[in-house]
């Protein structure tokens, strides 16, 4: 009876996952890459027992530092964020594109989960918890610095702790080197702020970064990508002494595949003795999507992916046997707004203010219009954009809203956001509602919006839709009855943001500050094929 119940639960989970727009689990004991077709940049993973936890860069978005969980390395679900407001809070109350959380590392030591990350402008931070799905302590500033990034902790068998990190040339004035520091065993501070230069990659491994440290068979290993995000490779360093000297070897590159820049990720060893490696691939405008590669050890060097010529340097696989059984699911996308908190797929453009939006017990999300700044030109620096990652190469996002406008200049709608952006919205002007379509090219350069369509609308309740086809081509439409959709304007090509993929979501703004304003009630937001 117990086995039958588990089988039913597994099948229900698999059917639910199949309804998702991207499903890596092929249902026959194999999987396809990418295992996450969404922008989880710089992934790192730790296994504790039969559970896997993944963290990734979140940059300026809030809540920050997503935590995903899996039972099989293929099927992943968002279970938490490490913190809701990014420090310093006032600094990140405005969009800080490309800044914030860079390349976190997650480790498990003495009953505690630790996450370390570098903020390129403020230094190295530590967060910790005993339950990844529960509250986290921190961020605690381990060391204040400019340009220190991609921090990874390491605890040796003797209990001594270390921290390895890279440098951002844009802040530090140096890059392509890795430095190791002794650290307090609780990870609270560095014992030597100067550190030791353990590898200089400028000659053969330019822009080496994202180091992850491990120990195996008496060797210390540093896994570190090099060569640039879109064009690089995965380097592995090894030494018998933690400070080196380190031997170097390229263990994974694009080879003859279409998977460019296969690097920056995590080695995971399994109880059955198998080895795996997760990494990202930059795929504009979708951002940095996550792949899973099989791996083997030969002569104490790891070989990642498929190695057709046997030279010890692998290339990515597109399908493979799953690491093991596990329930099939995917990161959350649709939200019926039936809960008293937003779904974990949502992030704001900056640290949120509570008055921007409220979950309700009535089955909708209420958004209040936020005042646009003086000399507003576009949404690039607007903090109250509620967005989620693009979840597949092709998908449709549809939302139902009821707009109770209070004054002229109030606007709310559906947005695709990046360096370029476009939206379809309802706006009040002259005491009546209009359906508007607008786009902005080179928003990051301060270019202004371009109005494309303005249609008088007699209803304040309707559905808005964007259909995204392969390559990120977007087409907007609306429906007054929820059945027949009318296309508006021509196609819009989505573009990535600053270090992140394009995003899709909602906004609500107004032109001037008043004592009170209107509101938009969003009944649901659904992602479908």
Secondary structure, DSSP 8 states (H G I E B T S, - for coil): -HHHHHHHHHHHHHHHHHTSS---B-SSSEEES-SB-S--TT-EEEEETTEEEEE---BT-BSEEEEEEESSSSS-EEEEEEESS-SSTTGGGS--TT-SBEEEEEEEETTEEEEEEEETTTEEEEEEES-TTS--EEEEEEEE-SSEEEEEEEE-TTS-EEEEEEE-HHHHS--SEEEEEEE-TTSSSBS-SS-EEEEE-TTTSTT-EEEEEEEETTEEEEEEEES-TTT-EEEEEEESSTT---EEEEEEE-TTSS--S-EEEEEEE-TTS-EEEEEEEE-TTS-EEEEEEEEEEETTEEEESB-TT-SS-EE--SEEE-SS----------B---SSS--TT-EESSS--GGGEEE-TTS-EEEE-EE--TT---GGG-S--EEEE--SSSEEEEEEEEEE--STT-EEEEEEESSSEEEEEEEEETTEEEEEEEEESSGGGT---EEEEEEEES-SEEEEEEEEETTTEEEEEEESSSS--EEEEEEEE----SSS--EEEEEEEESS--S---EEEEEEEEEE-
